[in-house]
């Protein structure tokens, strides 16, 4: 006799949630460069589906939705891992470009501020120079 697992409700909604999240994760995992972010929800969907699968098996009930959720979630995880490996160089290049753009922006800002300070100093000297000449006629 198999042990009966006591639960406080029907696990079928959780298996449906696992399947739906798994399907959405699979769709998002197919988008290039975004698919790696679908692995988190896919892992969550896999856990929902696996837990309900074991509950259904312990109760000797049909577990088709849970199996489908695990398969779809596993596919989404696989596609996400593939994209992570494939696009790793792209992400590194993006980070390097972002860093270089930020450094260039800082350098441009510094040069602009230096230019403004120099031009303000020149303007101040130009406005004060005639005043000094008018006070001391030679």
FENCORUR-V448319 format. One record per pair of residues at least 12 apart in sequence whose C-alpha atoms are under 8 Angstrom apart, sorted by the first residue. I is the first residue (numbers start at 1). J is the second residue. Records with the same first field share a line. If there is no record, write none. Layout:
I=J ; J
//
This chain:
2=58
3=58
4=58 ; 59
5=55 ; 58 ; 59
11=52 ; 55 ; 56
12=52
14=48 ; 49 ; 52
15=48 ; 49 ; 52 ; 53 ; 65 ; 66 ; 69
16=65 ; 66 ; 69
17=45 ; 48
18=44 ; 45 ; 46 ; 47 ; 48 ; 49 ; 66 ; 69 ; 70
19=45 ; 49 ; 65 ; 66 ; 68 ; 69 ; 70 ; 72 ; 73
20=45 ; 69
21=41 ; 42 ; 45
22=41 ; 42 ; 45 ; 46 ; 69 ; 70 ; 72 ; 73 ; 76
23=69 ; 72 ; 73
25=38 ; 39 ; 41 ; 42 ; 73 ; 76
26=38 ; 42 ; 72 ; 73 ; 75 ; 76 ; 77 ; 79
27=76
29=76 ; 77 ; 79 ; 80
30=79 ; 80
32=83
33=83 ; 84 ; 87
35=79 ; 80 ; 83 ; 84
36=79 ; 80 ; 81 ; 83 ; 84
37=80
38=76 ; 77 ; 80
39=76 ; 77 ; 80 ; 81
42=73 ; 74 ; 76 ; 77
43=73 ; 77
45=69 ; 70 ; 73
46=69 ; 70 ; 73 ; 74
49=65 ; 66 ; 67 ; 69 ; 70
50=66 ; 67 ; 70
52=66
53=66 ; 67
//
